[in-house]
Amino acid sequence: MPGNRNRILYCLIIFAAIILAAGFIINFSGCFLNFSSPPDETSSVSETPASGDGSGTQDETTDSVQTTGQESLEDMSGDIITEFKDMVEKGTEPVELLAFVDKNIDKTNKEAATYMVGEAIRISEEKKIGFTDKFTQDDMQEKIYQILNENYEIDINKLISNQDPDLKALIDEIIARKYKIMSVEGFLMPVVDYLAYEIYYDYIDEELTDFISIYLDESNQPAVLDAGIVISANEFLLRIDNAFKYLEKYPSSPRYDKVKKLNAGRLQVYLGGIDNTPVFDGADKIYPEKLAEFEVFAKQYESTATGDVIKSYLELLDRENYFRTPSVDDFLRALYN
């Protein structure tokens, strides 16, 4: 059991978007890809790109958030934003941060509200890893499965109405933290519930609402589970394209790197394959049906960032006689840059 728990926690750390999303937050290149890839991307939602192209990121669990107009935030929102920033610096738990946001968001301007909600999301993503420990204590996994009639489908209403005091306290805290429960390879874990952040749309700016929308897709339906793509190729490419549009529209966003890494992981999974959704056969030759699919999407997304990546990949595959070679692996890894 300890070994299995460690493996699951490791997958949580590098699981892509979806869980996500992130959350989920998912990192597709960790547990699921069969080639080496850049470091984990599922710690923090609100990272700072070193430059407009999103390169040169640091460890997301320690990144500070670069928010433009910090002084103006304090000037326009006074003691509220100062107190909130102090809470963040002291490592305040998401429950308290979110309670503070709910109490004060209607007293601040849009810039300050965006900062507070964005930070609440970022810290909730970071804290969920430690919070996962609560799912392994006091037979919580078994208790939840019993209440769900040993079903992997999460019915939150059944969990809310349970009478076990320890489990009830856990469920109450999950909701207060704006988390939800997901089952990954038979292990129950918390993920950020991006749907719960829609209540702030009237207060925050368009960039943050667009960011939430990108992760909402993964929160509602993770694209990758159990080492395979579990949504249609059309939906998967649409999510990739929407993320590219976000990156093009908001190059200075403090969340730029988060979305860029999510999209790189998605592209690696889609173009390079994954255990239960392979692209290449046992001899490292591309499957004809996957090649035909890539060609269709290259035309469908022509003159877009999505189409440009697929077109470049097809040109490389042609040069490599449609085999997976070191050059192909280099291309897939380079998606992060």
KAJO-V988407 format. One record per pair of residues at least 4 apart in sequence whose ideal C-beta (glycine too) atoms are under 7 Angstrom apart, sorted by the first residue. I is the first residue (numbers start at 1). J is the second residue. If there is no record, write none. Layout:
{{I	J} {I	J}}
//
This chain:
{{1	5} {2	6} {3	7} {4	8} {5	9} {5	136} {6	10} {7	11} {8	12} {8	185} {8	187} {9	13} {9	132} {10	14} {11	15} {11	31} {11	184} {12	129} {12	132} {12	189} {13	40} {13	42} {13	129} {14	27} {14	30} {14	31} {14	40} {14	42} {15	19} {15	20} {15	26} {15	27} {15	31} {15	42} {15	184} {16	20} {16	26} {16	27} {16	28} {16	41} {16	42} {16	224} {16	262} {16	265} {17	21} {17	22} {17	23} {17	24} {17	25} {17	26} {17	218} {17	223} {17	262} {17	265} {17	266} {18	22} {18	23} {18	24} {18	25} {18	26} {18	218} {18	222} {18	223} {18	224} {19	23} {19	24} {19	25} {19	26} {19	182} {19	191} {19	218} {19	219} {19	222} {20	24} {20	25} {20	26} {20	42} {20	191} {20	215} {20	218} {20	219} {20	222} {21	25} {21	26} {21	191} {21	192} {21	215} {21	218} {21	219} {21	222} {22	26} {22	42} {22	125} {22	192} {22	215} {22	218} {23	125} {23	191} {23	192} {23	194} {23	215} {23	218} {23	219} {24	191} {24	215} {24	218} {24	219} {24	222} {25	42} {25	125} {25	191} {25	192} {26	218} {26	222} {26	223} {26	224} {26	265} {27	40} {27	41} {27	42} {27	265} {28	32} {28	33} {28	224} {28	265} {28	266} {28	268} {28	269} {29	33} {29	37} {29	38} {29	265} {29	268} {30	37} {30	40} {32	224} {32	227} {32	269} {32	274} {32	275} {33	37} {33	268} {33	269} {33	272} {33	274} {35	329} {37	268} {37	333} {38	336} {41	60} {41	261} {41	262} {41	265} {43	60} {43	61} {43	125} {43	126} {44	60} {44	61} {44	63} {44	122} {44	125} {44	126} {45	121} {45	122} {45	125} {45	255} {45	258} {46	65} {46	118} {46	119} {46	121} {46	122} {46	254} {46	255} {47	57} {47	60} {47	63} {47	254} {47	255} {47	257} {47	258} {48	63} {48	64} {48	65} {48	66} {48	254} {49	54} {49	57} {49	256} {49	257} {50	55} {50	56} {50	57} {51	55} {51	56} {52	251} {52	252} {54	256} {54	257} {54	260} {55	337} {57	257} {58	62} {58	63} {59	63} {61	126} {65	119} {65	122} {65	254} {66	254} {67	115} {67	254} {69	73} {69	111} {71	75} {72	76} {73	77} {73	81} {73	111} {73	112} {73	115} {74	78} {74	81} {74	82} {76	109} {76	111} {76	112} {77	81} {77	108} {77	109} {77	112} {79	83} {80	84} {80	104} {80	107} {80	108} {81	85} {81	108} {81	112} {81	115} {82	86} {83	87} {84	88} {84	100} {84	116} {85	89} {86	90} {87	92} {87	96} {87	97} {87	100} {88	92} {88	119} {88	123} {92	96} {92	97} {93	127} {94	98} {94	120} {94	123} {94	124} {94	127} {94	177} {95	99} {95	173} {95	176} {95	177} {96	100} {97	101} {97	120} {97	123} {98	102} {98	120} {98	178} {99	103} {100	104} {101	105} {101	116} {101	117} {101	120} {104	108} {105	113} {105	116} {105	200} {105	203} {108	112} {108	113} {109	113} {110	114} {110	203} {110	204} {110	205} {111	115} {112	116} {113	117} {113	203} {113	204} {114	118} {114	204} {114	205} {114	208} {115	119} {116	120} {117	121} {117	197} {117	200} {117	204} {117	208} {118	122} {118	208} {118	254} {119	123} {120	124} {121	125} {121	192} {121	197} {122	126} {123	127} {124	128} {124	177} {124	178} {124	192} {125	192} {127	131} {128	132} {128	179} {128	190} {128	191} {128	192} {131	190} {132	189} {132	190} {133	137} {134	140} {134	170} {135	140} {135	141} {135	188} {135	189} {136	140} {136	141} {138	166} {139	143} {140	144} {140	167} {140	170} {141	145} {141	188} {142	146} {143	147} {143	164} {143	167} {144	148} {144	159} {144	167} {144	188} {145	150} {146	150} {147	158} {147	159} {147	162} {148	154} {148	155} {148	158} {152	183} {154	181} {154	183} {155	159} {156	160} {157	161} {158	162} {159	171} {160	171} {162	167} {162	168} {164	168} {165	169} {166	170} {167	171} {168	172} {169	173} {170	174} {171	175} {172	176} {173	177} {174	179} {174	181} {174	190} {178	192} {178	193} {178	196} {178	197} {179	190} {179	191} {179	192} {179	193} {180	191} {180	193} {181	188} {181	190} {182	189} {182	191} {183	187} {183	188} {184	189} {184	225} {185	226} {191	219} {192	219} {193	219} {194	212} {194	215} {194	216} {194	219} {195	216} {195	219} {195	220} {197	212} {200	204} {201	209} {204	208} {204	209} {206	210} {207	211} {207	250} {207	253} {208	212} {209	213} {210	214} {210	246} {211	215} {211	246} {211	255} {211	259} {212	216} {214	242} {214	243} {214	246} {214	259} {215	219} {216	220} {217	221} {217	239} {218	222} {218	223} {221	231} {223	229} {223	230} {223	231} {223	236} {223	239} {223	266} {224	228} {224	229} {224	230} {224	269} {224	274} {225	230} {226	276} {227	274} {227	275} {227	276} {228	274} {228	275} {228	276} {228	277} {229	236} {229	269} {229	274} {229	277} {231	235} {231	236} {232	236} {233	237} {233	293} {234	238} {235	239} {236	240} {236	266} {236	270} {237	241} {237	297} {237	301} {237	306} {238	242} {239	243} {239	266} {240	244} {240	263} {240	266} {240	267} {240	306} {241	245} {241	301} {241	304} {241	306} {242	246} {243	247} {243	259} {243	262} {243	263} {244	248} {244	263} {244	304} {244	305} {244	306} {245	249} {246	250} {246	259} {247	256} {247	259} {247	260} {248	305} {250	256} {251	256} {255	259} {256	260} {257	261} {258	262} {259	263} {260	264} {261	265} {261	336} {262	266} {263	267} {264	268} {264	335} {264	336} {265	269} {266	270} {267	271} {267	309} {267	335} {268	272} {268	332} {268	335} {269	274} {271	279} {271	313} {271	332} {272	279} {272	332} {273	277} {273	278} {273	279} {273	280} {279	286} {279	287} {279	290} {280	284} {280	285} {280	286} {280	287} {280	324} {281	285} {281	287} {284	323} {284	324} {285	322} {285	323} {286	290} {286	291} {286	317} {286	322} {287	291} {288	292} {289	293} {290	294} {291	295} {291	322} {292	296} {293	297} {294	298} {294	310} {294	314} {295	299} {295	314} {296	300} {297	301} {297	310} {298	302} {298	307} {298	310} {298	311} {298	314} {301	306} {301	307} {301	310} {302	307} {303	307} {304	308} {305	309} {306	310} {307	311} {308	312} {309	313} {310	314} {311	315} {312	316} {313	317} {313	331} {314	318} {315	319} {316	320} {316	327} {316	328} {316	331} {317	322} {317	328} {320	325} {320	327} {320	328} {324	328} {326	330} {327	331} {328	332} {329	333} {330	334}}
//
